[in-house]
């Protein structure tokens, strides 16, 4: 189970969801119990509330996806796409940003790019004449990223998040195909209804299915909704290039756990995590069974076979890519044979996969207890 090839399954391309369900809670839900072989129930996400323990703590990731994809042009006319991942220094968001750059030829340090608006024209700053420029501030690094200075050459640069809101596009994953830029529906639906803290470049997709009506139903069962923030970055969606999971190293991602969330977990109530990002943050901050350290942190935690879970009892998650770290985490949580059997059922039953797809509800495998 330490080879990434052990986490393969066959998925017809037609099952990769290209658009969200007509309503958030109209997505399908596959409920998987702990039996062997697992009993599987085909439901709608709107039916999830009675499946969670009364009085549980539901932990959600309130990160907000930023419009992190920028289009630019070289002075020679060549097109460049920039995906802004995070500030190089979390304490200096106006400084250089870590980015992935896609261009026909490698970009050299010092190269200046003219940023483009939605119509493909050079973007002005809005309050003054002149074009907006992004400068490449580093050579290409081992992980494929570069450092980028936005609104370069000005004494009072436009704040990066404001610039992205004005010029950036929703950073949809490559398996969601759009002929042009993401559409207006993506602006709303590739975002949870409780997103608060800007900083993610991919949505915590298990949370996309929740609605105000569902939260009311959860509250009626005494289920407390507890937020944390983990900004989804390169570490979550980068492809696995190391086939031996024992040697795998993930990129670090920033998180923050509020005091109130830590207090709710310490109360001993069952904990249900919405999404693998919530699981990573909680287990990275674990200070023992049912105890998490509140406050900010960063984690490169890889959750794989034999991991001793200390916090999470139940997991709401979407269906993940074959041979991905997210599928490995899900298998470590609920048992590899059980999860892969559920995936085979989902394929046969025509479930929709990946970011805009359907969801699963899993309970922790007793063998994964601390």
N, C-alpha and C positions, 0 to 999 in steps of 0.2 A: 504493500500500500504506500510505499515511499516513492514510487515512480509516478510522474504526472500522467503517464499513459494509463494508469489504473483509474483515471477519472474521465474517461472518454465515454461518450454516448453518441449515437447517430441521430441527427436532427435534420429533417427536411427543411430546405430554405423557406418553403411556403409557410412554416410555422413561426418564423421570426416576425414579431409584430412590428408593423410600420407606422401604425397610428394607435392612440389610446382607445380604450373602450368608450362607448357613447356617453356613459357616466362613470365616474371614478369607481364607485362601488359595484358596478355591473361586471367588472372583471370576474373571471372564474377563480375559485379557491379550491385547492386540493388539500384536504385535511388528512394527515398521515398519523396513525396512532403508533404505539410502541410494540405492537404484536409482531410476531415473526412467523410467516410473512406478514407485512403490515396490512391492516385493513385501511382501505382508501375510500374517502367520500368525496364525490364531485358536487361542489356547492357554488354559490355566488359569494363574492367578498362581503356583500351586505349581511350575510349570515354569520359573520365571525364572532360577534359579541358573546353569544351563549357558549362558544367553544373555549373561551378563555376563563380561567378560574375567577370566581367572584372575589372581589377585593384585591386582585392582582395589581402590580405596578407595570404599566405599559410604557416602555422607554422608547422615545422617538428622537430622531436626529433632526434638529431644526436648522441645519445648514441651508443656505440659500444659494442656488446655482447662479453664477454671474455670467453675463454674456461675454464669454472669454475668448471668442474666436474673432480675430481681426484680419481684414484683408489689407494688403499693402502692395507697393510697387517699387521696384528698384529704379534708380536713375536711368538705367539702360532700358527700362520698360518691362522687365520680367516680373511676373506676378509672384507674390509671397503670401503664405498664410501663416499667421501666428496664433498659437493657442497659449494664452497666458495661464500659468498654473498656480503661482503663488508669489508673494513678495520674497525676494532673496533673504530679507531680514524682516521677520514678523513685526518687529517694533518700528520698522520704517516702510510703511506701505507706499509712500511716495517715491521710494528708491527703486532700484532695478528689480525687475520681475524675472522669475524663472519661466522659460517658455519653450515650447516645441515649435520649430520653424520648418515649414515645408516650402522648398523652392527647387527650381531646376538644377541649380548649382549651389554648393555650400556657401554660406554667408560668412564673410570674414569679419573679425573684430573691427569696429569702427564704421562698418557699412551703415549708411543711412537709408531708411525706407520711408516713402511717403504713404501715410495711412489714407485709406479710401472710405467713402461713405457708402450707403446702401446702393446707390446708383453706379458705383464704381468710379466716382470722380474724386480727385484729391480733396481731402477733408480739411476745412478751415477750423479754426479754434472757436469761432462763434462770437468772440468779443474783440477780435483784432484780425488784421490781415495776415496772410501767410499760411503756409501749409503745415499740417501736423506731421511731425517726423518721429520715427522710432529708430533708435540707434542700437546696433548689436554691440554689446559691451563685453563679450567674452568669446573665446573659441568654443567650438562644440565640445561638450563634456562627455564623459564616459556613458552617461545614461541617455545621451541624445539631445539634451537640453542646451540652451544658451541663455545668457542674461540679456535682457532687453531694457533699455531706458525709453520710457514713453514721453512724448512731448519734449523731446530732447532739445537742448540748446536754449532753453528759456529760463529766466531767473525765477519765474513763478509758474511752473508747469501745472497743467490741469490735473487734478487728482485722478489717479488711475481708474478707480471705480466709477467716477463720473464719466470719464472718457469711454470706458467700456459700455456703460449704459447708453451712451449716445451713439457709438459706432459699432459696438460688438454684436455678435450673433450668438444664439443659443448653441452651446457646444454639443450637439447631438452625437452619439456614438456612430461609428462608420457603418454599422449594419442597419441603421435607420436611413433610408435613401430619400433624399430630396433633390429635385432637379436644380434648385437654386439654394437660397438661404432657407433656414428654418422658417416656418410660417407662423402666423399669429397664434394659432392653436398651440404650437409648441411653447411659445412664451408663457402660456398659462399652465399647460398640462405637464410640461417637463419641470414641474415644481410642486412640492407638497403644499397643502393649504396652510400648514403651520410653519413654513420656512421663514426664518427671522434673520439669521446671521449670514451676511454675504461672504462667500469665499470658496464655494465648491465649483469644480469644473465638470462634475457629473452628478446627477440626482441620486439621492438615496431612494432607489426606485420602489422598494416595498412600501414606502409611505405614500406613494402616489394614489393609492386606492382609498384613502380615508376621506370621509366627508363630515360636515357638521352633524348630520343625522347619526352617523356611526358613533361619533364621540358622545352624543347624548345617550345612545344605547349603552355604551361602555360605562358612562357615569351612573346610569341606573343600576348597574351591577356592582357598584362600589369600586370600579377600576379607576385608579389614579393614573393620569397621563403625566409622565415625567420627562422633560426635555434634557438633552445634552447636545453638544455641537461637535461634530467631526467633519472637517472640510475635506470632501472627497477629492483626491488628487491623483497623481500618476501612480501611486502605490496600489490603488484599488483596481485600475483598469489596464495596467501595463501587461502585455503578454508574458507568459512564463517562458523564459529562455534557458532555465536550468532544469533538466529533466529529473534530477535527483532532489526530492523535496528537502532532504536533510541538509542540503547546501544552499537552499534558496534564501535570498535576502530581499526584503521588501523596502520600498521607499518609505520614508517617514511621513506621517500625516499628523496635523495638529488637532487637538480636541480640548474641550472644556466641559467639566461636569459641575453643575450648580450644587450648592450645599443642600438645597431642598431635595434634589434627586438622590443624593447620597443618603440623606436621612430616610427617605422612603424605602430605599433598598435595605438599609440597616434595620428596618422594622420587621424583617423576616417574612414579608408577604411574597408570594410567587412573583417572579420577574419574567415578563415577556418582552423581548427586544424586537423592534421593528427594523429589520434589515441587518445585514452583516456588519455595516459600519458601526451601528450601536453595539453589537456584540464585541467588536474589536476595542472600542473605547472602554466599555465596562470591564472587560477582562484585562486590558492593559493597566487599568487603574485599580485592579483588585488588590486589597490589602488583607485578604483572607475570605473565607466563605461569608457571603452576604455583607461585605464591607468594601466600599470603594473610596479612594482618596479624592475629595472634591478639588476643583480648581483646574487650571490649564496644564497641558502636558503635550507630549508628542510620542507617537508610537510607530515602530516598524515591526510590531508583533506579527508573526506568522502563526496561524492556528491550523495545525495539521493533525495527523494520526496520533492518538494517545494524549491529546491535550486535556489537562485537568480543568474543566470549567468550574468557576467558583461563584458566578453571579447569575447567569442566565438559565432559566428553566424551559422557556418556550420561545420559538422563533417564527416570526412572520417574514417571509422572503420571497422574492421572485425567482424564476428559473434562470440559472446562470450558464455561461458559456462552457462547452466541454473543455476539460484540461485547464481550468482557471483556478486561481487561489480561492475565489469565492465558493466554487463548488467543493473544493477540498475542505474549506471551513464548515460548510453545511454538512458534509459527510462526517467530519470529526464530531459535530454536534449531535447528529441523530443516528449515526451508523451508516457506513458506506453502502452495505447491501440494501438497507432499507431505503436510502435516498435514491440510489440508482434504480431500484425497482419502481419507485414512485415516478421517476423521470420516464422510464419506459412506458408506464401507464399514461402519463401526460402526453407523450408523443402519440400513442395509439388513440387517445381520446381527443386529439386535436386541440390541446391547449395552446395558447399563444405564449411565445418565449421572449425573454430578455426584457429590456427596460420598459417598454410599453405593453408588456405581456401580462400574464396571469400570475397568481401567487400560490404559495404553499403555507400551511401551518404545521410546524413540527414541534415535538417535545424532545427534550434531551435524552439521549441514550443513557440508561443507568450506568453503563460501563464508562461513561465520560464524566462521572462525578469526581470531585476532587478527592 
